[in-house]
Amino acid sequence: MAARILEMVDIRKQFGHIIALSGVSFDVQAGECHCLLGDNGAGKSTLIKTMSGVHVPSQGEIRVGGQAAHFTTPRDAMAAGIATVYQDLAMIPLMSVARNFWMGREPQKGIWPFRRFDLETADAITMQEMRHMGINLREPSQAVGTLSGGERQTVAIARAVYFGAKVLILDEPTSALGVRQTANVLTTIDYVRKKGIGVVFITHNVRHALAVGDRFTVLNRGKTLGTADRGHISAEELQNLMAGGQELAQLEASLGGTV
């Protein structure tokens, strides 16, 4: 079994009287794509934010490389190699691809590899990293808003990988994309996985999950319903778990099998 990079052990998150996560356990191994599935309200967003340092768990333990870790801010998670790419991507459409790639990574001790912001070198690195991801830019000064949705996702992923991500958390990266753009993102996930990085692919699309996933964990109402390896669970079984399983069967029976 590959090394576990990130582990969430019996995580509970409570907001006042609302229990968003109730004893969730989840782990990510090096070089795997672990798909996290669930319908709206299942707890996916809360778990993502707990993994990435936005929320501090009410109970439970986070481990990185087998050691207990305490994330109180997203910077703590990033320092531990946990990078998150959200749906909104946090990009400025009228700004160049290169500037978006390096945004927030201007000269800082231990991060920027040069003494000053060397635009020529930064542009060259951006072009190179995008080529690695299968995207050939016309030029690094090209506005990021001219790229397709899938290409913008790839910019965000390439940025996270270049800056040392050990675990890459992708929040519904294919939810608003067409077939071709989705294929580009799934290909990028496969490339990242082969580099030994652990990928957490959050999605409600079973077909997309099965295309690249190695393991599958289903969340429902803040609880994990189990984890299955690739080849040991079908699309129908995953869909049924996401939809509520027994509850869906009861509803279907009450409606005369019309669900």
Secondary structure, 3 states (H helix, E strand, C coil): CCCEEEEEEEEEEEECCEEEEEEEEEEEECCCEEEEECCCCCCHHHHHHHHCCCCCCCEEEEEECCEEECCCCHHHHHHCCEEEECCCCCCCCCCEHHHHHHCCCCCCCCCCCCCCCCHHHHHHHHHHHHHHCCCCCCCCCCEHHHCCHHHHHHHHHHHHHHCCCCEEEEECCCCCCCHHHHHHHHHHHHHHHHCCCEEEEEECCHHHHHHHCCEEEEEECCEEEEEEECCCCCHHHHHHHHHCCHHHHHHHHHCCCCC
